[in-house]
Amino acid sequence: MAETVVTEAKRQRKEPLTDLLVVDLDVHLHESPGELAPYADAPWDVALEHIKDNHESYLDMPSFSPGVTDGSYQAKFPTAHEGARVVTDQKQMREELDELNVDLAILFPDHLLKLPVLTQAPYASAIARAYNAWMLDKWTSQERGLLGCIVADSHDPHDAAREIEKYADHPEVVGVYLPCAGIDPMWGHRMYDPIYQAAHDADLPVLLHSVTVTHPVFPFNNHGFDTELGRHACSHTFSIMANIVHMITTGVVVRYPNLRIGVTEAGLSWMPFLCNRLDKEYLERRREVPFLEERPSYYLKRQFWVSTQPVEEPEDMRDIVKLIELYDGEDRTVFASDWPHHDFDHPMKIDQIPFPTDEMRRKVFGENALELFRIDSAGRRANLR
Amino acid sequence: MADETMVDQTPGREVKDADDPAVKEGRTMQYERRPEGAGDASAEGSIKGGGERTTREHVVGPVSEFPEGSHRVVDIGGRQIGVFNIRGSFHALPNICPHQTGPVCEAKRVVGTLLATEKTNWDPEWVKDGEVLVCPWHGLEYHIPTGQCLAFPNIKLRRYDVGVEDDQVIIRLSSRAKASK
């Protein structure tokens, strides 16, 4: 009897990660003022040159990436955990992703995560344009499985829309990144419609990604916390939830019903909460959102792809399966590592989720992402016009 | 800058520790509760299973290469082991974090940690100086002399039997003879 069980277990051994298609929704480049300067328009090329030797602390750099860990507001608790890993070129990136068994990676910036908190609109737009050109020149490569999201600067939505149109048919551009940290107004505001229209027309998904920043706008006014644990636990997820609530309650999902929206670095467990909470509010306040034809959760489940990192690590990993079921997420959950950041997830952790079927495992590790980005397993865009 | 962060750069690891059942079965600890002392070298003899248990001594280098306050990773037949000299006492731990397989012993330096209790009026005080290992991947802390994970009471790194003989640092590994032998 015991032997039969062992044989059964052997037969059902999973396909090794090395053989599985792994698409990573969130991988970070490390742009710097000196790198971007040659790609920037005047006078910002010179401005970037002038600050290229500013002190840099992980994701923070004065005049480029204002933040918390540069000592502006807080000091770090003493630790030997530096968590300041960066990748500096394409070759290093490919080698490290190979070690993680990642086949296709979607590239995001480091410093420009905080683009919305810059207070000079022309400067912010200029560095977004410079980043897009630099990323496509130095980093993306379909052959190497490195695909890019161009950054949409929120300060000047028309300029961002022009950038999307400019790169709409670039074979290595697969999405439009909407920076969320410190954004005001949030991404549901109608002023951003040109960005959504352009992304919709280019058949490119938009991707929400936040980061921890202390900033005097909701929900980033997190100065009340004494610890990075408190700030970091709330910043990413609250920002994502707030922006999504706004996008649904201002009707982005109705005006752009075919717009695909990806979510990074917020984990998964807020999804069931948001579905249930919004549906509950809708009972009483439907008249405020008369453009919705279905319950809010309908749009959340229809248009949002949620990535795993930082994946919840409950004592019993079967909880993750239940969690995904609660938002009908089999086709909408996507692997992400967040490499090379300090809180990255190794795919082995996601592989500890006891997926009920091999099919679901394949979907989460890669196939759902192909659907989100409209690419094939070699990273070729299937939607070039 | 690149040099400084080298140890932190190692992605994806396949470290084989044949004696760790978790690693053997292709999974790492999913926070399962292990019996008291199950990860300790002292308890190895009690592990059930066939085959005769043999202990082999491995010389990993002269004491002079392991000065007080230092630590480094040695390789014994493909098994990576972190050797620590804390105020003259030697400790040896596997270089694999049960959390996500990070190279736990490749931390650049050994530190202390913060503790806050009613006695300290809940203010943090610095304790266990020179005895705490922080995994360079995700920052999980371990107390080196006991292998105890500070965040999760049910996680403990196994401890290898390490000592000094004739000015040489020795690690004793016990293994079970293969059935085919």
Contacts between the chains, C-beta under 8 A, distances in Angstrom:
chain1	res1	chain2	res2	distance
A	77	B	114	6.7
A	77	B	124	8.0
A	78	B	111	7.2
A	78	B	114	7.6
A	78	B	126	7.5
A	79	B	111	6.8
A	79	B	134	6.1
A	79	B	139	6.9
A	80	B	107	5.4
A	80	B	108	6.5
A	80	B	109	5.3
A	80	B	110	7.2
A	80	B	111	4.4
A	80	B	132	7.8
A	80	B	134	4.3
A	81	B	107	7.9
A	81	B	134	4.6
A	81	B	135	7.5
A	81	B	136	7.0
A	81	B	139	3.7
A	82	B	5	7.2
A	82	B	8	6.4
A	82	B	108	7.5
A	82	B	136	7.5
A	83	B	139	6.7
A	84	B	5	6.6
A	84	B	8	7.6
A	85	B	5	5.9
A	85	B	8	4.9
A	85	B	9	6.3
A	86	B	5	7.5
A	88	B	2	7.0
A	96	B	9	7.3
A	96	B	11	4.4
A	96	B	12	7.9
A	97	B	11	7.6
A	99	B	10	7.7
A	99	B	11	4.1
A	99	B	12	3.5
A	99	B	13	7.8
A	100	B	11	5.1
A	100	B	12	4.4
A	101	B	12	6.5
A	313	B	31	7.9
A	315	B	30	7.4
A	315	B	31	4.8
A	316	B	30	7.7
A	317	B	30	5.9
A	339	B	11	6.7
A	340	B	9	7.7
A	340	B	11	7.6
A	342	B	138	7.1
A	342	B	139	7.1
A	343	B	138	6.6
A	344	B	137	7.7
A	345	B	100	7.1
A	346	B	11	7.9
A	346	B	12	6.4
A	346	B	100	4.4
A	346	B	101	6.4
A	346	B	102	7.9
A	346	B	137	7.9
A	347	B	12	7.9
A	348	B	28	7.2
A	348	B	100	6.4
A	348	B	101	6.1
A	349	B	100	5.2
A	352	B	27	6.3
A	352	B	28	7.8
A	352	B	30	6.0
